[in-house]
Amino acid sequence: MRADLTEDDEEGDASEPTSPSHDSSKRQRWLALPKTLRLSTRPRPPADPDGSRARASQRISRSIPAPTLLNNLGESVEDLAQKLVSQYLISLFRRLHPEKSGWDLSLINIAVTNIVETAGMATGRDISKMFKNQDTNLKEWRVDDVDVPPDQEMEDISRTGSPSHLLERSRGSEDQVPLSQASQSSYFQGGWDEEDEDAGESLDLTCPFCQAKMPSFAIAAHMRFHETED
């Protein structure tokens, strides 16, 4: 049971007793506990006239609820075995074989069954252990923040809108049309509003004859109207 159903418990309380037969630096805790203690025997069949025996395969068993002393990790295995035999197993054996002597057995088996995981019985320290190990357990799913250089296109856009760049454009070049003083003044006073700018462009033409304001796409037709009047 201790070999298969326990694990080292690094978070164990130092005040808890430990078995002298175990290294005191390695405390253990149960991963699962049995619910049943079972004793099984297999009597030998009577001998044939020629002295041979038929092979026996049938066992007989008796079971009781698993004694709590089995769960004691603070006592040596040898001491627990003596208590288990004297307090429980002898009475089970007598229920299987009431006769006081003359037993002829080919097998005696002592086992625990109905093993149940102790997850539902775990104490708070198991939660602490979970948090301490989460960096290791969740390593493959972790997303680390990595500094990424700014995109060149975004960098160009940012540079295009900067005052220093506007000053460069105001000087003009073979590839760029210089900005007017009004455009520069409008930007430095609070920037351009693209929607307002578009709206201003659509109404910035005035008829020289009637002083009416209209969109640029309508001025040609409006001028033809004045020509027909003449």
C-alpha atoms as an extended CHARMM CRD file, in Angstrom:
* protein
*
       230  EXT
         1         1  MET       CA              0.0000000000        0.0000000000        0.0000000000  PROA      1               0.0000000000
         2         2  ARG       CA              2.7370000000        2.4590000000        0.8780000000  PROA      2               0.0000000000
         3         3  ALA       CA              4.6360000000        1.6460000000       -2.2870000000  PROA      3               0.0000000000
         4         4  ASP       CA              1.6930000000        2.1010000000       -4.6480000000  PROA      4               0.0000000000
         5         5  LEU       CA             -0.7690000000        4.4280000000       -2.9240000000  PROA      5               0.0000000000
         6         6  THR       CA              1.4300000000        7.1860000000       -1.4570000000  PROA      6               0.0000000000
         7         7  GLU       CA              3.6340000000       10.0020000000       -2.7140000000  PROA      7               0.0000000000
         8         8  ASP       CA              6.2020000000       12.2880000000       -1.1370000000  PROA      8               0.0000000000
         9         9  ASP       CA              4.5570000000       15.3200000000        0.4320000000  PROA      9               0.0000000000
        10        10  GLU       CA              6.8940000000       18.3120000000        0.4060000000  PROA      10              0.0000000000
        11        11  GLU       CA              4.2730000000       20.5300000000        2.0520000000  PROA      11              0.0000000000
        12        12  GLY       CA              3.7030000000       18.1540000000        4.9640000000  PROA      12              0.0000000000
        13        13  ASP       CA              3.5250000000       19.5630000000        8.4950000000  PROA      13              0.0000000000
        14        14  ALA       CA              6.8230000000       19.0450000000       10.3060000000  PROA      14              0.0000000000
        15        15  SER       CA              4.8860000000       18.3090000000       13.5030000000  PROA      15              0.0000000000
        16        16  GLU       CA              3.2540000000       15.2130000000       11.9950000000  PROA      16              0.0000000000
        17        17  PRO       CA              4.6980000000       11.9030000000       13.2230000000  PROA      17              0.0000000000
        18        18  THR       CA              6.6120000000        9.7900000000       10.7670000000  PROA      18              0.0000000000
        19        19  SER       CA              7.4790000000        6.1320000000       10.6560000000  PROA      19              0.0000000000
        20        20  PRO       CA             10.9320000000        5.2300000000       12.0400000000  PROA      20              0.0000000000
        21        21  SER       CA             11.3630000000        2.8960000000        9.0650000000  PROA      21              0.0000000000
        22        22  HSD       CA             11.0910000000        5.8150000000        6.6400000000  PROA      22              0.0000000000
        23        23  ASP       CA             13.3840000000        8.7290000000        5.9100000000  PROA      23              0.0000000000
        24        24  SER       CA             12.0740000000       11.5670000000        8.0850000000  PROA      24              0.0000000000
        25        25  SER       CA             13.0240000000       14.0920000000        5.4100000000  PROA      25              0.0000000000
        26        26  LYS       CA             10.5010000000       12.5180000000        3.0280000000  PROA      26              0.0000000000
        27        27  ARG       CA              7.0030000000       12.7150000000        4.4070000000  PROA      27              0.0000000000
        28        28  GLN       CA              4.2500000000       10.9680000000        2.5350000000  PROA      28              0.0000000000
        29        29  ARG       CA              0.5600000000       11.3790000000        1.8840000000  PROA      29              0.0000000000
        30        30  TRP       CA             -2.0840000000        9.0340000000        0.5350000000  PROA      30              0.0000000000
        31        31  LEU       CA             -3.1140000000        9.1870000000       -3.1130000000  PROA      31              0.0000000000
        32        32  ALA       CA             -5.8690000000        6.6270000000       -2.5040000000  PROA      32              0.0000000000
        33        33  LEU       CA             -7.2190000000        4.5460000000        0.3730000000  PROA      33              0.0000000000
        34        34  PRO       CA             -8.8380000000        1.0780000000        0.4550000000  PROA      34              0.0000000000
        35        35  LYS       CA            -12.3360000000        0.5060000000        1.7820000000  PROA      35              0.0000000000
        36        36  THR       CA            -12.1320000000       -3.2560000000        2.2640000000  PROA      36              0.0000000000
        37        37  LEU       CA             -9.7070000000       -5.7750000000        3.8160000000  PROA      37              0.0000000000
        38        38  ARG       CA             -9.9970000000       -9.2930000000        2.3720000000  PROA      38              0.0000000000
        39        39  LEU       CA             -8.5150000000      -12.6440000000        3.4040000000  PROA      39              0.0000000000
        40        40  SER       CA             -8.5840000000      -15.4830000000        0.8550000000  PROA      40              0.0000000000
        41        41  THR       CA             -7.4290000000      -19.1080000000        1.1640000000  PROA      41              0.0000000000
        42        42  ARG       CA             -7.3680000000      -22.1200000000       -1.1420000000  PROA      42              0.0000000000
        43        43  PRO       CA             -7.6000000000      -25.5530000000        0.5430000000  PROA      43              0.0000000000
        44        44  ARG       CA             -5.8330000000      -28.4620000000       -1.1170000000  PROA      44              0.0000000000
        45        45  PRO       CA             -8.1130000000      -31.2120000000       -2.4280000000  PROA      45              0.0000000000
        46        46  PRO       CA             -7.7910000000      -34.6900000000       -0.8960000000  PROA      46              0.0000000000
        47        47  ALA       CA             -5.0940000000      -36.9200000000       -2.3130000000  PROA      47              0.0000000000
        48        48  ASP       CA             -6.0550000000      -39.5920000000       -4.8610000000  PROA      48              0.0000000000
        49        49  PRO       CA             -5.3170000000      -43.2990000000       -4.1450000000  PROA      49              0.0000000000
        50        50  ASP       CA             -2.1650000000      -43.0410000000       -6.1950000000  PROA      50              0.0000000000
        51        51  GLY       CA             -1.0190000000      -40.0770000000       -4.0920000000  PROA      51              0.0000000000
        52        52  SER       CA             -1.5970000000      -37.4280000000       -6.7400000000  PROA      52              0.0000000000
        53        53  ARG       CA             -3.7870000000      -34.3880000000       -6.2240000000  PROA      53              0.0000000000
        54        54  ALA       CA             -6.1030000000      -32.5640000000       -8.5650000000  PROA      54              0.0000000000
        55        55  ARG       CA             -5.1910000000      -28.9420000000       -9.1240000000  PROA      55              0.0000000000
        56        56  ALA       CA             -7.3840000000      -26.6690000000       -7.0050000000  PROA      56              0.0000000000
        57        57  SER       CA             -8.4050000000      -23.3010000000       -8.4140000000  PROA      57              0.0000000000
        58        58  GLN       CA            -11.2740000000      -22.2210000000       -6.1950000000  PROA      58              0.0000000000
        59        59  ARG       CA            -10.6630000000      -19.7640000000       -3.3670000000  PROA      59              0.0000000000
        60        60  ILE       CA            -12.7550000000      -18.9060000000       -0.3550000000  PROA      60              0.0000000000
        61        61  SER       CA            -12.7340000000      -15.3910000000        1.0960000000  PROA      61              0.0000000000
        62        62  ARG       CA            -13.9500000000      -13.2120000000        3.9230000000  PROA      62              0.0000000000
        63        63  SER       CA            -13.9400000000       -9.4070000000        3.9730000000  PROA      63              0.0000000000
        64        64  ILE       CA            -14.3480000000       -6.6160000000        6.5110000000  PROA      64              0.0000000000
        65        65  PRO       CA            -14.1990000000       -2.8050000000        6.2770000000  PROA      65              0.0000000000
        66        66  ALA       CA            -10.5730000000       -1.7030000000        6.0670000000  PROA      66              0.0000000000
        67        67  PRO       CA             -9.2640000000       -0.8900000000        9.5840000000  PROA      67              0.0000000000
        68        68  THR       CA             -8.2060000000        2.7200000000       10.0790000000  PROA      68              0.0000000000
        69        69  LEU       CA             -4.8180000000        1.6120000000       11.3860000000  PROA      69              0.0000000000
        70        70  LEU       CA             -3.8740000000        0.8390000000        7.7810000000  PROA      70              0.0000000000
        71        71  ASN       CA             -3.9090000000        4.5720000000        7.0840000000  PROA      71              0.0000000000
        72        72  ASN       CA             -1.3570000000        5.3840000000        9.7710000000  PROA      72              0.0000000000
        73        73  LEU       CA              1.8230000000        6.6090000000        8.0990000000  PROA      73              0.0000000000
        74        74  GLY       CA              3.4320000000        7.4230000000       11.4340000000  PROA      74              0.0000000000
        75        75  GLU       CA              3.9930000000        3.7960000000       12.4230000000  PROA      75              0.0000000000
        76        76  SER       CA              6.3670000000        1.2090000000       10.9910000000  PROA      76              0.0000000000
        77        77  VAL       CA              5.0950000000       -1.4440000000        8.5970000000  PROA      77              0.0000000000
        78        78  GLU       CA              6.2550000000       -4.2340000000       10.9450000000  PROA      78              0.0000000000
        79        79  ASP       CA              4.2700000000       -2.8790000000       13.9020000000  PROA      79              0.0000000000
        80        80  LEU       CA              1.1630000000       -2.3820000000       11.7760000000  PROA      80              0.0000000000
        81        81  ALA       CA              1.4500000000       -5.9240000000       10.3930000000  PROA      81              0.0000000000
        82        82  GLN       CA              1.4950000000       -7.4280000000       13.9020000000  PROA      82              0.0000000000
        83        83  LYS       CA             -1.5790000000       -5.4320000000       14.9280000000  PROA      83              0.0000000000
        84        84  LEU       CA             -3.4000000000       -6.3410000000       11.7310000000  PROA      84              0.0000000000
        85        85  VAL       CA             -2.8060000000      -10.0710000000       12.2590000000  PROA      85              0.0000000000
        86        86  SER       CA             -3.6750000000      -10.1600000000       15.9510000000  PROA      86              0.0000000000
        87        87  GLN       CA             -6.6890000000       -7.8560000000       15.8310000000  PROA      87              0.0000000000
        88        88  TYR       CA             -8.3100000000       -8.7100000000       12.4840000000  PROA      88              0.0000000000
        89        89  LEU       CA             -6.7990000000      -11.4490000000       10.3350000000  PROA      89              0.0000000000
        90        90  ILE       CA             -6.9100000000      -14.2780000000       12.8960000000  PROA      90              0.0000000000
        91        91  SER       CA            -10.6500000000      -13.7730000000       13.4050000000  PROA      91              0.0000000000
        92        92  LEU       CA            -11.1930000000      -13.7430000000        9.6270000000  PROA      92              0.0000000000
        93        93  PHE       CA             -9.2040000000      -16.9580000000        9.2570000000  PROA      93              0.0000000000
        94        94  ARG       CA            -11.2810000000      -18.7060000000       11.9180000000  PROA      94              0.0000000000
        95        95  ARG       CA            -14.4560000000      -17.7370000000       10.0860000000  PROA      95              0.0000000000
        96        96  LEU       CA            -13.0630000000      -19.4220000000        6.9780000000  PROA      96              0.0000000000
        97        97  HSD       CA            -11.6750000000      -22.4740000000        8.7990000000  PROA      97              0.0000000000
        98        98  PRO       CA            -13.4530000000      -23.1510000000       12.1100000000  PROA      98              0.0000000000
        99        99  GLU       CA            -11.3850000000      -26.2720000000       12.7700000000  PROA      99              0.0000000000
       100       100  LYS       CA             -8.6170000000      -25.7360000000       15.2930000000  PROA      100             0.0000000000
       101       101  SER       CA             -5.9630000000      -27.7230000000       13.4150000000  PROA      101             0.0000000000
       102       102  GLY       CA             -5.3280000000      -29.8630000000       10.3500000000  PROA      102             0.0000000000
       103       103  TRP       CA             -5.4250000000      -27.0780000000        7.7920000000  PROA      103             0.0000000000
       104       104  ASP       CA             -4.0530000000      -28.0350000000        4.4080000000  PROA      104             0.0000000000
       105       105  LEU       CA             -3.8730000000      -24.8800000000        2.3150000000  PROA      105             0.0000000000
       106       106  SER       CA             -2.1390000000      -24.1200000000       -0.9590000000  PROA      106             0.0000000000
       107       107  LEU       CA             -2.7270000000      -20.3660000000       -0.7530000000  PROA      107             0.0000000000
       108       108  ILE       CA             -3.2330000000      -17.5880000000        1.7810000000  PROA      108             0.0000000000
       109       109  ASN       CA             -3.7900000000      -14.1250000000        0.3240000000  PROA      109             0.0000000000
       110       110  ILE       CA             -4.2750000000      -10.8430000000        2.1850000000  PROA      110             0.0000000000
       111       111  ALA       CA             -5.4460000000       -7.8800000000        0.0900000000  PROA      111             0.0000000000
       112       112  VAL       CA             -7.1770000000       -4.5310000000        0.2100000000  PROA      112             0.0000000000
       113       113  THR       CA             -9.8960000000       -3.7060000000       -2.3250000000  PROA      113             0.0000000000
       114       114  ASN       CA            -12.3480000000       -0.9640000000       -3.2850000000  PROA      114             0.0000000000
       115       115  ILE       CA             -9.5820000000        1.6090000000       -3.4780000000  PROA      115             0.0000000000
       116       116  VAL       CA            -10.8240000000        5.2060000000       -3.6950000000  PROA      116             0.0000000000
       117       117  GLU       CA             -8.8240000000        8.3000000000       -4.6100000000  PROA      117             0.0000000000
       118       118  THR       CA             -8.4110000000       10.7870000000       -1.7970000000  PROA      118             0.0000000000
       119       119  ALA       CA             -8.9560000000       13.9140000000       -3.9510000000  PROA      119             0.0000000000
       120       120  GLY       CA            -12.2310000000       14.6410000000       -2.2030000000  PROA      120             0.0000000000
       121       121  MET       CA            -10.5030000000       14.3560000000        1.1850000000  PROA      121             0.0000000000
       122       122  ALA       CA             -7.5750000000       16.6050000000        0.3470000000  PROA      122             0.0000000000
       123       123  THR       CA             -6.6950000000       19.4590000000        2.6690000000  PROA      123             0.0000000000
       124       124  GLY       CA             -5.9620000000       23.0540000000        1.7940000000  PROA      124             0.0000000000
       125       125  ARG       CA             -2.2690000000       22.4000000000        1.3550000000  PROA      125             0.0000000000
       126       126  ASP       CA             -3.0600000000       20.5770000000       -1.8990000000  PROA      126             0.0000000000
       127       127  ILE       CA             -4.4170000000       23.8430000000       -3.2980000000  PROA      127             0.0000000000
       128       128  SER       CA             -1.2220000000       25.5670000000       -2.2180000000  PROA      128             0.0000000000
       129       129  LYS       CA              0.7940000000       22.8950000000       -3.9770000000  PROA      129             0.0000000000
       130       130  MET       CA             -1.2530000000       23.3930000000       -7.1260000000  PROA      130             0.0000000000
       131       131  PHE       CA             -0.4710000000       27.1240000000       -7.2190000000  PROA      131             0.0000000000
       132       132  LYS       CA              3.2160000000       26.5050000000       -6.5400000000  PROA      132             0.0000000000
       133       133  ASN       CA              3.4190000000       24.0970000000       -9.4770000000  PROA      133             0.0000000000
       134       134  GLN       CA              1.2540000000       26.0320000000      -11.9120000000  PROA      134             0.0000000000
       135       135  ASP       CA              4.2210000000       27.7020000000      -13.6370000000  PROA      135             0.0000000000
       136       136  THR       CA              5.5590000000       24.2820000000      -14.5810000000  PROA      136             0.0000000000
       137       137  ASN       CA              2.1970000000       22.7070000000      -15.3870000000  PROA      137             0.0000000000
       138       138  LEU       CA              0.9890000000       25.6090000000      -17.5420000000  PROA      138             0.0000000000
       139       139  LYS       CA              4.2870000000       26.3790000000      -19.2420000000  PROA      139             0.0000000000
       140       140  GLU       CA              3.2500000000       25.1530000000      -22.6950000000  PROA      140             0.0000000000
       141       141  TRP       CA              0.1130000000       27.3440000000      -22.6730000000  PROA      141             0.0000000000
       142       142  ARG       CA              1.7810000000       30.5570000000      -21.4390000000  PROA      142             0.0000000000
       143       143  VAL       CA              1.9620000000       33.5260000000      -23.8080000000  PROA      143             0.0000000000
       144       144  ASP       CA              4.9140000000       35.7910000000      -23.0730000000  PROA      144             0.0000000000
       145       145  ASP       CA              4.8750000000       39.4970000000      -23.9000000000  PROA      145             0.0000000000
       146       146  VAL       CA              7.5180000000       40.2460000000      -26.5240000000  PROA      146             0.0000000000
       147       147  ASP       CA              8.5060000000       43.7210000000      -27.7150000000  PROA      147             0.0000000000
       148       148  VAL       CA              7.7580000000       43.9810000000      -31.4320000000  PROA      148             0.0000000000
       149       149  PRO       CA              9.2970000000       46.7990000000      -33.5250000000  PROA      149             0.0000000000
       150       150  PRO       CA              6.6940000000       49.2330000000      -34.9010000000  PROA      150             0.0000000000
       151       151  ASP       CA              5.3490000000       48.5220000000      -38.3320000000  PROA      151             0.0000000000
       152       152  GLN       CA              7.1470000000       50.5300000000      -41.0180000000  PROA      152             0.0000000000
       153       153  GLU       CA              3.8810000000       51.6950000000      -42.5410000000  PROA      153             0.0000000000
       154       154  MET       CA              2.5750000000       52.9670000000      -39.2010000000  PROA      154             0.0000000000
       155       155  GLU       CA              5.9150000000       54.6560000000      -38.6410000000  PROA      155             0.0000000000
       156       156  ASP       CA              5.5870000000       56.4250000000      -41.9970000000  PROA      156             0.0000000000
       157       157  ILE       CA              2.0450000000       57.5350000000      -41.1860000000  PROA      157             0.0000000000
       158       158  SER       CA              3.1590000000       58.8720000000      -37.8200000000  PROA      158             0.0000000000
       159       159  ARG       CA              6.0220000000       60.7140000000      -39.4360000000  PROA      159             0.0000000000
       160       160  THR       CA              3.7690000000       62.1510000000      -42.1560000000  PROA      160             0.0000000000
       161       161  GLY       CA              1.5250000000       63.7640000000      -39.5520000000  PROA      161             0.0000000000
       162       162  SER       CA              4.3250000000       65.2330000000      -37.4670000000  PROA      162             0.0000000000
       163       163  PRO       CA              4.9280000000       69.0060000000      -37.4080000000  PROA      163             0.0000000000
       164       164  SER       CA              8.5300000000       68.5400000000      -38.5170000000  PROA      164             0.0000000000
       165       165  HSD       CA              7.3650000000       66.7040000000      -41.6030000000  PROA      165             0.0000000000
       166       166  LEU       CA              4.8510000000       69.4370000000      -42.3920000000  PROA      166             0.0000000000
       167       167  LEU       CA              7.6420000000       71.9780000000      -42.1980000000  PROA      167             0.0000000000
       168       168  GLU       CA              9.6030000000       69.9200000000      -44.7110000000  PROA      168             0.0000000000
       169       169  ARG       CA              6.5720000000       69.8720000000      -47.0240000000  PROA      169             0.0000000000
       170       170  SER       CA              6.1390000000       73.6260000000      -46.6260000000  PROA      170             0.0000000000
       171       171  ARG       CA              9.5060000000       74.0970000000      -48.3280000000  PROA      171             0.0000000000
       172       172  GLY       CA              8.4580000000       71.9580000000      -51.2900000000  PROA      172             0.0000000000
       173       173  SER       CA             10.4720000000       69.6760000000      -53.5390000000  PROA      173             0.0000000000
       174       174  GLU       CA             10.2890000000       68.0610000000      -56.9280000000  PROA      174             0.0000000000
       175       175  ASP       CA              8.0950000000       65.2560000000      -55.5210000000  PROA      175             0.0000000000
       176       176  GLN       CA              5.9110000000       67.2330000000      -53.1160000000  PROA      176             0.0000000000
       177       177  VAL       CA              3.6680000000       70.2540000000      -53.5210000000  PROA      177             0.0000000000
       178       178  PRO       CA              4.4510000000       72.8520000000      -50.8250000000  PROA      178             0.0000000000
       179       179  LEU       CA              1.7450000000       73.5510000000      -48.2550000000  PROA      179             0.0000000000
       180       180  SER       CA              0.1760000000       76.9560000000      -48.2240000000  PROA      180             0.0000000000
       181       181  GLN       CA              0.5470000000       79.2210000000      -45.2110000000  PROA      181             0.0000000000
       182       182  ALA       CA             -3.1700000000       78.7700000000      -44.4980000000  PROA      182             0.0000000000
       183       183  SER       CA             -2.7610000000       74.9910000000      -44.4300000000  PROA      183             0.0000000000
       184       184  GLN       CA              0.2060000000       75.1980000000      -42.0860000000  PROA      184             0.0000000000
       185       185  SER       CA             -1.5990000000       77.6350000000      -39.7890000000  PROA      185             0.0000000000
       186       186  SER       CA             -4.7170000000       75.4530000000      -39.7260000000  PROA      186             0.0000000000
       187       187  TYR       CA             -2.7310000000       72.3870000000      -38.6890000000  PROA      187             0.0000000000
       188       188  PHE       CA             -0.7330000000       74.0670000000      -35.9130000000  PROA      188             0.0000000000
       189       189  GLN       CA             -3.8730000000       75.6520000000      -34.4630000000  PROA      189             0.0000000000
       190       190  GLY       CA             -5.4890000000       72.2810000000      -33.8220000000  PROA      190             0.0000000000
       191       191  GLY       CA             -5.0940000000       70.0260000000      -36.8010000000  PROA      191             0.0000000000
       192       192  TRP       CA             -7.3220000000       69.3580000000      -39.7430000000  PROA      192             0.0000000000
       193       193  ASP       CA            -10.8100000000       67.9500000000      -39.5100000000  PROA      193             0.0000000000
       194       194  GLU       CA            -11.0780000000       65.7440000000      -42.5580000000  PROA      194             0.0000000000
       195       195  GLU       CA            -14.8610000000       65.8990000000      -42.7020000000  PROA      195             0.0000000000
       196       196  ASP       CA            -14.9250000000       69.7030000000      -42.3590000000  PROA      196             0.0000000000
       197       197  GLU       CA            -12.1650000000       70.0190000000      -44.9070000000  PROA      197             0.0000000000
       198       198  ASP       CA            -14.0960000000       67.9680000000      -47.4270000000  PROA      198             0.0000000000
       199       199  ALA       CA            -17.2200000000       70.0020000000      -46.7480000000  PROA      199             0.0000000000
       200       200  GLY       CA            -15.2960000000       73.2450000000      -47.2400000000  PROA      200             0.0000000000
       201       201  GLU       CA            -13.9110000000       72.0610000000      -50.5560000000  PROA      201             0.0000000000
       202       202  SER       CA            -17.3970000000       71.1730000000      -51.8040000000  PROA      202             0.0000000000
       203       203  LEU       CA            -18.6980000000       74.7750000000      -51.2110000000  PROA      203             0.0000000000
       204       204  ASP       CA            -15.6480000000       76.9150000000      -51.8200000000  PROA      204             0.0000000000
       205       205  LEU       CA            -16.6000000000       78.0210000000      -55.4020000000  PROA      205             0.0000000000
       206       206  THR       CA            -18.5390000000       81.2700000000      -55.8660000000  PROA      206             0.0000000000
       207       207  CYS       CA            -20.3060000000       82.3210000000      -59.0600000000  PROA      207             0.0000000000
       208       208  PRO       CA            -18.7150000000       85.5630000000      -60.3580000000  PROA      208             0.0000000000
       209       209  PHE       CA            -22.0770000000       86.7510000000      -61.6900000000  PROA      209             0.0000000000
       210       210  CYS       CA            -24.5410000000       86.0890000000      -58.8800000000  PROA      210             0.0000000000
       211       211  GLN       CA            -22.1140000000       85.3630000000      -55.9980000000  PROA      211             0.0000000000
       212       212  ALA       CA            -23.8770000000       82.0650000000      -55.3070000000  PROA      212             0.0000000000
       213       213  LYS       CA            -21.8040000000       79.3320000000      -53.6350000000  PROA      213             0.0000000000
       214       214  MET       CA            -22.0010000000       75.8160000000      -54.9730000000  PROA      214             0.0000000000
       215       215  PRO       CA            -20.0770000000       72.5410000000      -55.2210000000  PROA      215             0.0000000000
       216       216  SER       CA            -17.2430000000       72.4660000000      -57.6960000000  PROA      216             0.0000000000
       217       217  PHE       CA            -18.9230000000       69.7990000000      -59.8310000000  PROA      217             0.0000000000
       218       218  ALA       CA            -21.9340000000       72.1520000000      -60.3870000000  PROA      218             0.0000000000
       219       219  ILE       CA            -20.1080000000       75.3290000000      -61.3780000000  PROA      219             0.0000000000
       220       220  ALA       CA            -19.7930000000       74.4110000000      -65.0700000000  PROA      220             0.0000000000
       221       221  ALA       CA            -23.5180000000       73.8610000000      -65.5070000000  PROA      221             0.0000000000
       222       222  HSD       CA            -24.2460000000       77.0460000000      -63.5430000000  PROA      222             0.0000000000
       223       223  MET       CA            -22.0090000000       79.1100000000      -65.8230000000  PROA      223             0.0000000000
       224       224  ARG       CA            -23.7770000000       77.7120000000      -68.8940000000  PROA      224             0.0000000000
       225       225  PHE       CA            -27.0270000000       78.8790000000      -67.2900000000  PROA      225             0.0000000000
       226       226  HSD       CA            -25.7210000000       82.4670000000      -67.1740000000  PROA      226             0.0000000000
       227       227  GLU       CA            -24.5340000000       82.1990000000      -70.7870000000  PROA      227             0.0000000000
       228       228  THR       CA            -28.0040000000       81.2320000000      -71.9610000000  PROA      228             0.0000000000
       229       229  GLU       CA            -29.4430000000       84.2340000000      -70.1420000000  PROA      229             0.0000000000
       230       230  ASP       CA            -27.1930000000       86.5180000000      -72.1390000000  PROA      230             0.0000000000
